[in-house]
Amino acid sequence: MRILIIEDNPDLAASLIDELEARGHVVDAAPDGLVGLHLLGRHDYEAVVLDWNLPRLDGLTMLKRLRKELKKDVPVLLLTVRDELPDKIAGFRAGADDYLTKPFAVQELELRLQAIANRGRGRLRRLNVEDLAFDLDTLEVFRAGRRIELYPACLKLLEVLMRASPAVVPRQKLEEAIWGDDPPDRDLLRSHIYELRRAIDGPFPRKLLHTVARVGYRLGPEACEALQSEGEP
């Protein structure tokens, strides 16, 4: 899963990042509600861990703005020391999907995140990475407001890459997304990646699709542009 942790306690945040990344998850972190809201506006996450008591913008206010202003249905687990029923009611009314009180076991946190992420996958119908948007209902793709035409194989690749962004997606996973358990003998993935890159990056100065040599591909900002291998299409 790609998870966002919004927690102002640096020790707790670092511990959660280490634990969840060790379990195979991709984790981003924000130290306050405003940074968290900014990240949620720019990226798609499968689950969010949100502390209630945050500086600059408290968790409940941030959650309400996430639902009403950004109109995002990303699953949110509210994390707090508040364990009274009125607090739980306020959390759920603000838009939380689950509620966990401190102290807690990381294993329970992970299980709860997986549960709300599984429920939320059916709700996420629009993917966004930087200025690239993909409407899963209409299968329309836009970058910087310009519509981009893609054939079905490229649409499938784009969906997998956008859901995983900014993590690297192994070649095998991309091949399985198109051909299942019966990949072709020839390296057709390279051709599809070439067409996808030409469509979403060709007309634009900032490149989003990057090749990670001997591993796979990633979709995201140009910070990892150096990872793109020489001579790769």
N, CA, C and O of each residue as an XYZ file, in Angstrom:
932
protein
N       0.832     -1.202      0.000
C       0.000      0.000      0.000
C       0.867      1.252      0.000
O       1.999      1.232      0.483
N       0.346      2.311     -0.528
C       0.968      3.619     -0.365
C       0.213      4.341      0.748
O      -0.990      4.581      0.643
N       0.927      4.679      1.801
C       0.327      5.191      3.024
C       0.891      6.569      3.332
O       2.083      6.813      3.142
N       0.041      7.469      3.806
C       0.476      8.765      4.297
C       0.266      8.810      5.806
O      -0.834      8.556      6.297
N       1.326      9.133      6.532
C       1.252      9.282      7.988
C       1.327     10.768      8.317
O       2.300     11.432      7.961
N       0.320     11.291      8.986
C       0.305     12.695      9.400
C       0.399     12.706     10.918
O      -0.593     12.490     11.615
N       1.587     12.956     11.414
C       1.889     12.813     12.843
C       2.984     13.814     13.222
O       4.024     13.876     12.565
N       2.752     14.599     14.282
C       3.721     15.621     14.653
C       4.790     15.120     15.624
O       5.764     15.828     15.880
N       4.629     13.926     16.162
C       5.654     13.336     17.022
C       6.702     12.674     16.133
O       6.427     11.629     15.544
N       7.907     13.262     16.020
C       8.888     12.725     15.060
C       9.339     11.306     15.388
O       9.618     10.520     14.482
N       9.414     10.972     16.668
C       9.840      9.620     17.036
C       8.796      8.587     16.642
O       9.131      7.529     16.109
N       7.523      8.898     16.906
C       6.454      7.974     16.532
C       6.353      7.859     15.022
O       6.181      6.761     14.492
N       6.461      8.995     14.320
C       6.372      8.967     12.862
C       7.503      8.125     12.271
O       7.270      7.309     11.380
N       8.728      8.323     12.766
C       9.873      7.564     12.259
C       9.714      6.080     12.531
O      10.050      5.250     11.686
N       9.200      5.740     13.717
C       8.994      4.337     14.066
C       7.962      3.683     13.145
O       8.153      2.555     12.691
N       6.866      4.402     12.874
C       5.831      3.865     11.991
C       6.355      3.699     10.569
O       6.062      2.701      9.910
N       7.125      4.669     10.096
C       7.692      4.567      8.752
C       8.573      3.329      8.646
O       8.452      2.549      7.701
N       9.461      3.154      9.622
C      10.366      1.998      9.603
C       9.593      0.686      9.621
O       9.889     -0.225      8.848
N       8.603      0.593     10.504
C       7.832     -0.646     10.658
C       7.032     -0.963      9.400
O       7.018     -2.107      8.944
N       6.369      0.039      8.840
C       5.504     -0.202      7.683
C       6.321     -0.444      6.411
O       5.947     -1.272      5.580
N       7.436      0.279      6.260
C       8.277      0.032      5.092
C       8.914     -1.355      5.161
O       9.103     -2.007      4.134
N       9.241     -1.802      6.370
C       9.794     -3.148      6.527
C       8.779     -4.209      6.137
O       9.153     -5.331      5.794
N       7.488     -3.862      6.189
C       6.423     -4.781      5.794
C       6.049     -4.631      4.324
O       5.078     -5.234      3.866
N       6.820     -3.825      3.579
C       6.615     -3.729      2.141
C       5.765     -2.581      1.664
O       5.428     -2.520      0.481
N       5.403     -1.659      2.551
C       4.561     -0.538      2.157
C       5.412      0.664      1.749
O       6.566      0.791      2.158
N       4.819      1.549      0.930
C       5.446      2.819      0.566
C       4.833      3.889      1.457
O       3.614      4.059      1.482
N       5.680      4.612      2.190
C       5.166      5.513      3.223
C       5.688      6.932      3.015
O       6.889      7.144      2.849
N       4.774      7.899      3.026
C       5.108      9.318      3.083
C       4.682      9.833      4.459
O       3.862      9.214      5.136
N       5.249     10.971      4.862
C       4.913     11.511      6.178
C       4.770     13.023      6.120
O       5.426     13.692      5.322
N       3.905     13.549      6.973
C       3.711     14.995      7.102
C       3.709     15.347      8.586
O       3.120     14.614      9.380
N       4.355     16.457      8.986
C       4.453     16.811     10.404
C       3.277     17.616     10.938
O       3.166     17.831     12.145
N       2.402     18.061     10.045
C       1.239     18.840     10.499
C       0.107     18.722      9.488
O       0.263     18.136      8.417
N      -1.039     19.294      9.855
C      -2.221     19.149      9.017
C      -2.133     19.862      7.684
O      -2.668     19.367      6.692
N      -1.476     21.009      7.629
C      -1.383     21.742      6.370
C      -0.515     21.009      5.356
O      -0.863     20.930      4.178
N       0.614     20.473      5.812
C       1.466     19.694      4.901
C       0.732     18.433      4.452
O       0.803     18.034      3.290
N       0.028     17.815      5.399
C      -0.738     16.620      5.049
C      -1.788     16.905      3.996
O      -1.951     16.129      3.055
N      -2.500     18.007      4.142
C      -3.537     18.370      3.174
C      -2.913     18.656      1.814
O      -3.479     18.305      0.778
N      -1.746     19.294      1.818
C      -1.050     19.581      0.567
C      -0.661     18.285     -0.162
O      -0.862     18.164     -1.370
N      -0.108     17.325      0.578
C       0.281     16.053     -0.041
C      -0.938     15.299     -0.564
O      -0.882     14.682     -1.628
N      -2.013     15.348      0.171
C      -3.230     14.657     -0.255
C      -3.826     15.298     -1.507
O      -4.490     14.625     -2.296
N      -3.592     16.583     -1.686
C      -4.081     17.257     -2.882
C      -3.272     16.924     -4.114
O      -3.768     17.049     -5.234
N      -2.008     16.494     -3.921
C      -1.113     16.242     -5.064
C      -0.959     14.767     -5.398
O      -0.617     14.425     -6.530
N      -1.207     13.883     -4.429
C      -0.938     12.464     -4.636
C      -2.148     11.624     -4.216
O      -3.034     12.087     -3.498
N      -2.153     10.387     -4.684
C      -3.190      9.439     -4.301
C      -2.601      8.425     -3.339
O      -1.557      7.831     -3.611
N      -3.273      8.229     -2.213
C      -2.850      7.260     -1.207
C      -3.953      6.222     -1.022
O      -5.136      6.499     -1.219
N      -3.533      5.033     -0.642
C      -4.509      3.974     -0.381
C      -5.035      4.033      1.041
O      -6.110      3.505      1.326
N      -4.287      4.671      1.941
C      -4.742      4.820      3.322
C      -3.962      5.949      3.981
O      -2.832      6.249      3.595
N      -4.583      6.571      4.985
C      -3.967      7.679      5.723
C      -4.072      7.406      7.212
O      -5.131      7.030      7.715
N      -2.942      7.604      7.923
C      -2.939      7.591      9.387
C      -2.910      9.046      9.823
O      -1.947      9.759      9.538
N      -3.948      9.493     10.509
C      -4.103     10.906     10.851
C      -4.178     11.099     12.359
O      -5.104     10.622     13.014
N      -3.183     11.810     12.903
C      -3.219     12.149     14.322
C      -4.242     13.258     14.552
O      -4.409     14.142     13.711
N      -4.921     13.206     15.691
C      -5.942     14.212     15.990
C      -5.289     15.543     16.345
O      -5.638     16.575     15.772
N      -4.344     15.530     17.287
C      -3.730     16.756     17.798
C      -2.512     17.133     16.959
O      -1.400     16.672     17.215
N      -2.737     17.973     15.960
C      -1.680     18.396     15.046
C      -1.485     19.911     15.118
O      -2.441     20.644     15.370
N      -0.252     20.388     14.900
C      -0.040     21.836     14.833
C      -0.551     22.414     13.524
O      -0.712     21.710     12.527
N      -0.802     23.711     13.557
C      -1.249     24.508     12.403
C      -2.648     24.163     11.932
O      -3.447     25.062     11.671
N      -2.960     22.885     11.818
C      -4.305     22.470     11.405
C      -4.590     21.124     12.052
O      -3.969     20.119     11.704
N      -5.529     21.102     12.993
C      -5.778     19.861     13.730
C      -6.384     18.792     12.832
O      -6.916     19.081     11.760
N      -6.289     17.549     13.297
C      -6.701     16.418     12.480
C      -8.148     16.461     12.040
O      -8.454     16.159     10.886
N      -9.043     16.831     12.941
C     -10.459     16.840     12.594
C     -10.776     17.902     11.556
O     -11.532     17.656     10.615
N     -10.194     19.091     11.728
C     -10.415     20.160     10.751
C      -9.834     19.774      9.399
O     -10.456     20.007      8.363
N      -8.630     19.176      9.408
C      -8.015     18.742      8.161
C      -8.865     17.700      7.459
O      -9.023     17.733      6.238
N      -9.418     16.765      8.245
C     -10.246     15.708      7.683
C     -11.506     16.282      7.029
O     -11.906     15.845      5.950
N     -12.124     17.259      7.685
C     -13.317     17.886      7.115
C     -12.984     18.597      5.804
O     -13.755     18.532      4.847
N     -11.841     19.270      5.762
C     -11.438     19.956      4.531
C     -11.102     18.963      3.429
O     -11.374     19.208      2.253
N     -10.509     17.840      3.818
C     -10.200     16.792      2.843
C     -11.469     16.297      2.166
O     -11.497     16.112      0.949
N     -12.502     16.086      2.938
C     -13.759     15.567      2.386
C     -14.555     16.626      1.627
O     -15.120     16.337      0.572
N     -14.603     17.859      2.160
C     -15.486     18.873      1.577
C     -14.816     19.706      0.501
O     -15.448     20.041     -0.501
N     -13.534     20.051      0.690
C     -12.865     20.922     -0.269
C     -12.157     20.126     -1.370
O     -12.347     20.393     -2.556
N     -11.344     19.151     -0.968
C     -10.645     18.331     -1.961
C     -11.540     17.242     -2.534
O     -11.273     16.698     -3.606
N     -12.615     16.930     -1.798
C     -13.578     15.898     -2.218
C     -12.895     14.560     -2.488
O     -13.183     13.892     -3.481
N     -11.988     14.180     -1.591
C     -11.271     12.914     -1.725
C     -11.800     11.904     -0.714
O     -12.013     12.214      0.458
N     -12.007     10.680     -1.208
C     -12.551      9.613     -0.375
C     -11.474      8.651      0.117
O     -11.779      7.513      0.474
N     -10.233      9.089      0.140
C      -9.161      8.221      0.609
C      -9.471      7.742      2.034
O      -9.863      8.550      2.876
N      -9.303      6.443      2.318
C      -9.607      5.920      3.654
C      -8.678      6.512      4.716
O      -7.464      6.569      4.524
N      -9.247      6.942      5.815
C      -8.488      7.601      6.885
C      -8.703      6.886      8.216
O      -9.834      6.645      8.638
N      -7.583      6.553      8.869
C      -7.619      6.016     10.228
C      -7.198      7.122     11.172
O      -6.086      7.638     11.067
N      -8.075      7.492     12.094
C      -7.800      8.552     13.056
C      -7.077      7.963     14.257
O      -7.546      7.011     14.880
N      -5.921      8.549     14.570
C      -5.060      8.046     15.641
C      -5.022      9.085     16.754
O      -4.688     10.244     16.504
N      -5.364      8.684     17.994
C      -5.469      9.663     19.069
C      -5.436      9.009     20.445
O      -5.658      7.807     20.587
N      -5.156      9.823     21.443
C      -5.241      9.350     22.834
C      -6.664      9.486     23.353
O      -6.988      8.961     24.418
N      -7.505     10.176     22.620
C      -8.898     10.380     23.047
C      -9.671      9.081     22.877
O      -9.779      8.551     21.772
N     -10.205      8.578     23.978
C     -10.894      7.284     23.911
C     -12.337      7.335     24.395
O     -12.967      6.297     24.598
N     -12.863      8.555     24.580
C     -14.251      8.688     25.009
C     -15.183      8.561     23.807
O     -14.822      8.921     22.686
N     -16.387      8.045     24.055
C     -17.350      7.840     22.971
C     -17.667      9.125     22.210
O     -17.728      9.081     20.982
N     -17.876     10.284     22.880
C     -18.151     11.517     22.105
C     -17.026     11.868     21.130
O     -17.280     12.385     20.042
N     -15.773     11.583     21.528
C     -14.648     11.854     20.624
C     -14.713     10.940     19.402
O     -14.488     11.383     18.276
N     -15.019      9.678     19.630
C     -15.116      8.737     18.514
C     -16.241      9.135     17.565
O     -16.091      9.063     16.345
N     -17.346      9.548     18.126
C     -18.478      9.984     17.301
C     -18.082     11.190     16.452
O     -18.408     11.259     15.267
N     -17.365     12.152     17.078
C     -16.920     13.344     16.339
C     -15.970     12.955     15.212
O     -16.030     13.524     14.122
N     -15.097     11.993     15.473
C     -14.156     11.550     14.458
C     -14.850     10.923     13.263
O     -14.528     11.236     12.116
N     -15.798     10.043     13.529
C     -16.507      9.391     12.434
C     -17.371     10.394     11.666
O     -17.488     10.305     10.444
N     -17.969     11.335     12.370
C     -18.790     12.338     11.693
C     -17.961     13.261     10.822
O     -18.460     13.796      9.832
N     -16.701     13.452     11.180
C     -15.817     14.295     10.378
C     -15.369     13.599      9.104
O     -14.887     14.247      8.175
N     -15.528     12.256      9.055
C     -15.176     11.525      7.843
C     -14.157     10.426      8.015
O     -13.663      9.883      7.027
N     -13.819     10.077      9.285
C     -12.863      8.988      9.514
C     -13.493      7.644      9.149
O     -14.699      7.447      9.298
N     -12.654      6.724      8.669
C     -13.111      5.371      8.341
C     -12.856      4.400      9.485
O     -13.524      3.372      9.598
N     -11.892      4.729     10.324
C     -11.566      3.884     11.474
C     -10.931      4.766     12.539
O     -10.559      5.910     12.277
N     -10.814      4.218     13.749
C     -10.394      5.004     14.911
C      -9.553      4.097     15.790
O     -10.002      3.023     16.191
N      -8.319      4.532     16.095
C      -7.426      3.728     16.921
C      -6.817      4.607     18.004
O      -6.297      5.685     17.716
N      -6.882      4.148     19.241
C      -6.366      4.933     20.349
C      -4.943      4.517     20.701
O      -4.562      3.355     20.556
N      -4.167      5.493     21.166
C      -2.805      5.254     21.625
C      -2.841      4.790     23.083
O      -3.707      5.221     23.844
N      -1.912      3.915     23.480
C      -0.900      3.205     22.687
C      -1.534      2.091     21.852
O      -2.658      1.667     22.123
N      -0.819      1.628     20.852
C      -1.357      0.631     19.938
C      -0.230     -0.262     19.447
O       0.946      0.078     19.576
N      -0.595     -1.401     18.887
C       0.378     -2.314     18.278
C       0.427     -2.037     16.778
O      -0.616     -1.880     16.143
N       1.625     -1.975     16.210
C       1.777     -1.694     14.785
C       1.077     -2.759     13.946
O       0.529     -2.451     12.888
N       1.089     -3.997     14.403
C       0.423     -5.060     13.655
C      -1.072     -4.788     13.526
O      -1.658     -5.012     12.467
N      -1.695     -4.300     14.616
C      -3.116     -3.963     14.550
C      -3.340     -2.776     13.617
O      -4.293     -2.762     12.838
N      -2.454     -1.779     13.699
C      -2.567     -0.622     12.817
C      -2.526     -1.066     11.358
O      -3.347     -0.631     10.550
N      -1.575     -1.927     11.022
C      -1.450     -2.396      9.646
C      -2.697     -3.146      9.191
O      -3.171     -2.941      8.073
N      -3.227     -4.008     10.043
C      -4.431     -4.763      9.691
C      -5.619     -3.835      9.462
O      -6.414     -4.048      8.547
N      -5.733     -2.810     10.293
C      -6.828     -1.857     10.126
C      -6.656     -1.048      8.835
O      -7.631     -0.770      8.137
N      -5.423     -0.679      8.528
C      -5.169      0.055      7.291
C      -5.494     -0.801      6.072
O      -6.077     -0.311      5.105
N      -5.124     -2.061      6.113
C      -5.429     -2.955      4.997
C      -6.933     -3.107      4.815
O      -7.426     -3.163      3.688
N      -7.658     -3.172      5.922
C      -9.116     -3.335      5.849
C      -9.782     -2.109      5.227
O     -10.634     -2.247      4.349
N      -9.398     -0.902      5.678
C     -10.051      0.290      5.120
C      -9.571      0.557      3.693
O     -10.311      1.118      2.885
N      -8.335      0.159      3.381
C      -7.846      0.325      2.003
C      -8.617     -0.580      1.052
O      -8.961     -0.169     -0.057
N      -8.886     -1.803      1.477
C      -9.654     -2.736      0.642
C     -11.052     -2.204      0.379
O     -11.575     -2.333     -0.728
N     -11.657     -1.604      1.401
C     -12.989     -1.017      1.209
C     -12.917      0.218      0.322
O     -13.847      0.505     -0.432
N     -11.809      0.948      0.418
C     -11.698      2.210     -0.302
C     -11.337      2.075     -1.753
O     -11.555      3.006     -2.527
N     -10.781      0.925     -2.158
C     -10.327      0.785     -3.546
C     -11.468      0.940     -4.538
O     -11.266      1.416     -5.655
N     -12.650      0.546     -4.138
C     -13.787      0.695     -5.028
C     -14.271      2.127     -5.131
O     -15.053      2.456     -6.024
N     -13.799      3.012     -4.195
C     -14.257      4.394     -4.202
C     -13.339      5.304     -4.999
O     -13.767      6.356     -5.474
N     -12.060      4.905     -5.152
C     -11.096      5.764     -5.820
C     -11.273      5.650     -7.327
O     -10.850      4.671     -7.941
N     -11.900      6.654     -7.911
C     -12.229      6.595     -9.331
C     -11.475      7.627    -10.160
O     -11.690      7.724    -11.368
N     -10.596      8.398     -9.526
C      -9.788      9.366    -10.265
C      -8.383      9.362     -9.675
O      -8.207      9.548     -8.471
N      -7.391      9.151    -10.524
C      -6.011      9.100    -10.083
C      -5.292     10.380    -10.516
O      -5.531     10.897    -11.607
N      -4.416     10.881     -9.652
C      -3.670     12.095     -9.958
C      -2.214     11.925     -9.540
O      -1.929     11.492     -8.423
N      -1.309     12.261    -10.424
C       0.116     12.340    -10.127
C       0.622     13.627    -10.762
O       0.630     13.759    -11.985
N       1.042     14.572     -9.933
C       1.437     15.881    -10.419
C       0.289     16.474    -11.254
O      -0.831     16.582    -10.755
N       0.546     16.862    -12.517
C      -0.504     17.458    -13.344
C      -1.144     16.433    -14.283
O      -1.828     16.795    -15.240
N      -0.911     15.146    -13.995
C      -1.483     14.062    -14.800
C      -2.698     13.488    -14.082
O      -2.615     13.145    -12.902
N      -3.825     13.380    -14.782
C      -5.065     12.879    -14.185
C      -5.659     11.781    -15.055
O      -5.613     11.843    -16.283
N      -6.222     10.764    -14.383
C      -6.811      9.618    -15.083
C      -8.163      9.333    -14.441
O      -8.239      8.931    -13.280
N      -9.232      9.546    -15.212
C     -10.585      9.255    -14.748
C     -10.895      7.798    -15.073
O     -11.009      7.431    -16.242
N     -11.030      6.966    -14.039
C     -11.215      5.529    -14.249
C     -12.612      5.182    -14.755
O     -12.821      4.090    -15.282
N     -13.556      6.083    -14.603
C     -14.906      5.819    -15.101
C     -15.021      6.095    -16.593
O     -15.615      5.308    -17.330
N     -14.453      7.210    -17.036
C     -14.565      7.583    -18.446
C     -13.353      7.143    -19.253
O     -13.369      7.205    -20.482
N     -12.284      6.693    -18.558
C     -11.010      6.306    -19.180
C     -10.376      7.477    -19.931
O      -9.682      7.290    -20.931
N     -10.626      8.681    -19.432
C     -10.022      9.878    -20.008
C      -8.760     10.232    -19.239
O      -8.724     10.160    -18.010
N      -7.724     10.616    -19.978
C      -6.439     11.000    -19.391
C      -6.153     12.446    -19.785
O      -6.304     12.829    -20.945
N      -5.736     13.240    -18.800
C      -5.402     14.630    -19.060
C      -4.059     14.958    -18.412
O      -3.743     14.476    -17.324
N      -3.286     15.774    -19.092
C      -2.085     16.332    -18.470
C      -2.076     17.831    -18.699
O      -2.155     18.304    -19.833
N      -1.978     18.577    -17.591
C      -2.012     20.043    -17.647
C      -3.247     20.524    -18.408
O      -3.198     21.519    -19.132
N      -4.354     19.801    -18.233
C      -5.606     20.174    -18.869
C      -5.754     19.720    -20.306
O      -6.813     19.910    -20.905
N      -4.713     19.122    -20.875
C      -4.757     18.656    -22.261
C      -5.125     17.173    -22.301
O      -4.513     16.363    -21.604
N      -6.105     16.821    -23.100
C      -6.531     15.426    -23.184
C      -5.516     14.603    -23.964
O      -4.988     15.045    -24.985
N      -5.249     13.385    -23.459
C      -4.283     12.482    -24.072
C      -4.984     11.187    -24.462
O      -5.671     10.575    -23.644
N      -4.808     10.776    -25.708
C      -5.415      9.542    -26.197
C      -4.448      8.375    -25.977
O      -3.281      8.446    -26.364
N      -4.943      7.297    -25.351
C      -4.131      6.106    -25.112
C      -4.915      4.861    -25.485
O      -6.128      4.804    -25.282
N      -4.228      3.861    -26.032
C      -4.919      2.612    -26.335
C      -4.953      1.743    -25.066
O      -4.230      2.029    -24.112
N      -5.789      0.681    -25.043
C      -6.064     -0.057    -23.801
C      -4.843     -0.541    -23.030
O      -4.825     -0.436    -21.803
N      -3.824     -1.067    -23.700
C      -2.659     -1.571    -22.973
C      -1.959     -0.447    -22.224
O      -1.514     -0.640    -21.092
N      -1.859      0.711    -22.837
C      -1.225      1.848    -22.169
C      -2.077      2.364    -21.026
O      -1.539      2.809    -20.012
N      -3.391      2.315    -21.166
C      -4.271      2.715    -20.067
C      -4.067      1.819    -18.852
O      -4.039      2.299    -17.719
N      -3.925      0.523    -19.087
C      -3.708     -0.413    -17.990
C      -2.359     -0.154    -17.316
O      -2.264     -0.145    -16.089
N      -1.321      0.055    -18.124
C      -0.006      0.373    -17.561
C      -0.055      1.659    -16.744
O       0.511      1.736    -15.654
N      -0.734      2.661    -17.281
C      -0.816      3.943    -16.590
C      -1.527      3.802    -15.252
O      -1.106      4.397    -14.260
N      -2.599      3.022    -15.217
C      -3.317      2.840    -13.954
C      -2.422      2.203    -12.897
O      -2.389      2.659    -11.754
N      -1.697      1.154    -13.271
C      -0.819      0.477    -12.309
C       0.270      1.423    -11.821
O       0.563      1.466    -10.626
N       0.867      2.175    -12.726
C       1.943      3.091    -12.360
C       1.442      4.240    -11.485
O       2.130      4.655    -10.553
N       0.251      4.752    -11.780
C      -0.289      5.866    -11.004
C      -0.699      5.415     -9.606
O      -0.499      6.142     -8.632
N      -1.265      4.229     -9.508
C      -1.653      3.722     -8.185
C      -0.413      3.507     -7.300
O      -0.470      3.700     -6.085
N       0.690      3.110     -7.913
C       1.899      2.828     -7.137
C       2.757      4.066     -6.895
O       3.595      4.066     -5.993
N       2.564      5.103     -7.672
C       3.424      6.289     -7.619
C       3.636      6.802     -6.196
O       2.693      6.879     -5.409
N       4.892      7.156     -5.870
C       6.089      7.248     -6.713
C       6.969      5.995     -6.652
O       8.134      6.043     -7.046
N       6.432      4.891     -6.170
C       7.232      3.664     -6.034
C       7.544      3.063     -7.409
O       6.845      3.311     -8.391
N       8.596      2.282     -7.442
C       8.977      1.570     -8.662
C       8.088      0.335     -8.826
O       7.854     -0.403     -7.869
N       7.601      0.122    -10.042
C       6.795     -1.057    -10.346
C       7.659     -2.024    -11.156
O       8.130     -1.662    -12.234
N       7.874     -3.229    -10.669
C       8.702     -4.194    -11.407
C       8.103     -4.529    -12.769
O       6.886     -4.499    -12.955
N       8.975     -4.845    -13.709
C       8.537     -5.211    -15.054
C       7.519     -6.357    -15.009
O       6.525     -6.338    -15.736
N       7.771     -7.354    -14.152
C       6.888     -8.516    -14.096
C       5.463     -8.119    -13.740
O       4.504     -8.648    -14.302
N       5.328     -7.177    -12.794
C       3.986     -6.749    -12.391
C       3.281     -6.031    -13.542
O       2.076     -6.200    -13.727
N       4.010     -5.243    -14.306
C       3.414     -4.547    -15.445
C       3.012     -5.531    -16.543
O       1.965     -5.380    -17.173
N       3.855     -6.536    -16.763
C       3.511     -7.558    -17.758
C       2.265     -8.326    -17.334
O       1.411     -8.638    -18.165
N       2.160     -8.630    -16.045
C       0.981     -9.349    -15.552
C      -0.284     -8.511    -15.698
O      -1.365     -9.053    -15.930
N      -0.156     -7.193    -15.564
C      -1.322     -6.313    -15.695
C      -1.911     -6.370    -17.094
O      -3.120     -6.207    -17.263
N      -1.064     -6.603    -18.111
C      -1.542     -6.642    -19.497
C      -1.865     -8.060    -19.952
O      -2.911     -8.298    -20.556
N      -0.966     -9.007    -19.661
C      -1.088    -10.353    -20.232
C      -1.393    -11.440    -19.200
O      -1.494    -12.613    -19.560
N      -1.539    -11.077    -17.938
C      -1.812    -12.078    -16.916
C      -0.650    -13.036    -16.754
O       0.505    -12.614    -16.686
N      -0.951    -14.324    -16.692
C       0.089    -15.345    -16.504
C       0.671    -15.864    -17.815
O       1.418    -16.842    -17.825
N       0.329    -15.206    -18.918
C       0.790    -15.683    -20.222
C       1.461    -14.547    -21.003
O       0.927    -14.098    -22.017
N       2.629    -14.078    -20.538
C       3.307    -12.981    -21.238
C       3.819    -13.438    -22.596
O       4.081    -14.626    -22.781
N       3.966    -12.527    -23.546
C       4.447    -12.897    -24.891
C       5.936    -13.254    -24.861
O       6.653    -12.892    -23.928
N       6.380    -13.955    -25.873
C       7.784    -14.332    -25.960
C       8.677    -13.115    -26.195
O       9.786    -13.035    -25.666
N       8.183    -12.175    -26.989
C       8.975    -10.981    -27.294
C       8.756     -9.903    -26.226
O       7.746     -9.911    -25.522
N       9.704     -8.986    -26.118
C       9.624     -7.915    -25.124
C       8.710     -6.801    -25.628
O       9.172     -5.752    -26.076
N       7.403     -7.053    -25.546
C       6.443     -6.055    -26.001
C       6.229     -4.950    -24.969
O       5.743     -3.870    -25.304
N       6.593     -5.220    -23.716
C       6.407     -4.198    -22.680
C       7.183     -2.934    -23.037
O       6.679     -1.825    -22.860
N       8.394     -3.095    -23.534
C       9.212     -1.937    -23.907
C       8.489     -1.064    -24.933
O       8.547      0.163    -24.864
N       7.809     -1.705    -25.882
C       7.087     -0.941    -26.910
C       5.927     -0.164    -26.302
O       5.693      0.993    -26.651
N       5.201     -0.808    -25.390
C       4.076     -0.126    -24.744
C       4.568      1.038    -23.883
O       3.954      2.105    -23.868
N       5.674      0.832    -23.166
C       6.234      1.901    -22.344
C       6.667      3.073    -23.227
O       6.484      4.235    -22.865
N       7.238      2.754    -24.381
C       7.642      3.800    -25.320
C       6.434      4.637    -25.744
O       6.499      5.866    -25.752
N       5.331      3.967    -26.096
C       4.126      4.685    -26.532
C       3.545      5.517    -25.391
O       3.104      6.647    -25.601
N       3.547      4.948    -24.179
C       3.016      5.678    -23.029
C       3.865      6.908    -22.731
O       3.336      7.988    -22.468
N       5.187      6.738    -22.773
C       6.083      7.872    -22.510
C       5.923      8.957    -23.578
O       5.911     10.149    -23.270
N       5.802      8.534    -24.815
C       5.630      9.498    -25.901
C       4.355     10.323    -25.710
O       4.324     11.520    -25.999
N       3.301      9.656    -25.214
C       2.016     10.337    -25.072
C       1.965     11.269    -23.860
O       1.491     12.400    -23.964
N       2.451     10.793    -22.716
C       2.270     11.593    -21.499
C       3.445     12.522    -21.203
O       3.298     13.481    -20.445
N       4.613     12.246    -21.795
C       5.790     13.075    -21.534
C       6.269     13.851    -22.752
O       6.849     14.928    -22.615
N       6.028     13.307    -23.952
C       6.575     13.907    -25.169
C       6.311     15.391    -25.319
O       7.247     16.150    -25.572
N       5.048     15.842    -25.171
C       4.752     17.260    -25.413
C       5.073     18.176    -24.233
O       4.840     19.382    -24.316
N       5.604     17.627    -23.130
C       5.752     18.409    -21.912
C       7.225     18.470    -21.469
O       7.955     17.490    -21.616
N       7.660     19.615    -20.929
C       9.070     19.736    -20.518
C       9.413     18.908    -19.290
O      10.541     18.426    -19.181
N       8.476     18.726    -18.360
C       8.731     17.951    -17.153
C       8.353     16.493    -17.398
O       7.222     16.200    -17.786
N       9.283     15.591    -17.175
C       9.056     14.180    -17.440
C       8.574     13.472    -16.169
O       9.058     13.735    -15.068
N       7.605     12.567    -16.355
C       7.029     11.840    -15.225
C       7.346     10.349    -15.243
O       7.441      9.728    -14.185
N       7.511      9.770    -16.424
C       7.738      8.325    -16.532
C       9.237      8.040    -16.602
O       9.923      8.485    -17.522
N       9.736      7.290    -15.613
C      11.165      7.050    -15.486
C      11.461      5.553    -15.500
O      10.697      4.749    -14.965
N      12.561      5.201    -16.109
C      13.027      3.819    -16.148
C      14.038      3.596    -15.040
O      14.984      4.371    -14.898
N      13.851      2.556    -14.260
C      14.814      2.164    -13.229
C      15.523      0.919    -13.757
O      14.935     -0.161    -13.824
N      16.764      1.077    -14.122
C      17.498      0.026    -14.816
C      17.457     -1.303    -14.087
O      17.711     -1.387    -12.886
N      17.127     -2.345    -14.850
C      17.109     -3.735    -14.364
C      16.035     -3.999    -13.308
O      16.026     -5.061    -12.686
N      15.138     -3.044    -13.106
C      14.081     -3.240    -12.109
C      12.696     -3.060    -12.726
O      11.898     -3.996    -12.764
N      12.419     -1.845    -13.208
C      11.086     -1.577    -13.741
C      10.925     -0.105    -14.064
O      11.836      0.528    -14.597
N       9.759      0.436    -13.739
C       9.434      1.807    -14.091
C       8.729      2.480    -12.933
O       8.107      1.823    -12.099
N       8.833      3.800    -12.893
C       8.134      4.584    -11.869
C       7.536      5.826    -12.507
O       8.042      6.342    -13.504
N       6.440      6.294    -11.905
C       5.781      7.506    -12.371
C       5.830      8.519    -11.237
O       5.365      8.247    -10.130
N       6.393      9.683    -11.517
C       6.485     10.681    -10.467
C       7.323     11.865    -10.895
O       7.655     11.999    -12.073
N       7.673     12.737     -9.942
C       8.436     13.944    -10.256
C       9.814     13.638    -10.810
O      10.262     12.492    -10.787
N      10.471     14.650    -11.299
C      11.760     14.487    -11.955
C      12.915     14.319    -10.983
O      14.069     14.264    -11.410
N      12.637     14.236     -9.687
C      13.707     14.084     -8.701
C      14.547     12.849     -8.981
O      15.738     12.822     -8.673
N      13.931     11.828     -9.564
C      14.647     10.582     -9.849
C      14.985     10.449    -11.329
O      15.154      9.338    -11.830
N      15.082     11.559    -12.021
C      15.352     11.526    -13.452
C      16.676     10.800    -13.739
O      16.832     10.165    -14.782
N      17.618     10.904    -12.805
C      18.922     10.274    -13.028
C      18.833      8.758    -13.082
O      19.749      8.091    -13.563
N      17.718      8.212    -12.582
C      17.555      6.776    -12.603
C      17.234      6.254    -13.989
O      17.367      5.060    -14.259
N      16.810      7.154    -14.871
C      16.435      6.713    -16.215
C      17.670      6.220    -16.947
O      18.650      6.954    -17.072
N      17.637      5.014    -17.422
C      18.815      4.422    -18.039
C      19.069      4.997    -19.416
O      18.145      5.407    -20.117
N      20.336      5.022    -19.791
C      20.731      5.549    -21.093
C      20.199      4.651    -22.214
O      20.303      3.425    -22.161
N      19.628      5.303    -23.228
C      19.195      4.581    -24.405
C      17.878      3.877    -24.252
O      17.435      3.214    -25.189
N      17.209      3.992    -23.080
C      15.924      3.328    -22.897
C      14.859      4.160    -23.581
O      14.902      5.385    -23.471
N      13.920      3.576    -24.271
C      12.889      4.357    -24.976
C      11.924      4.980    -24.008
O      10.993      5.671    -24.423
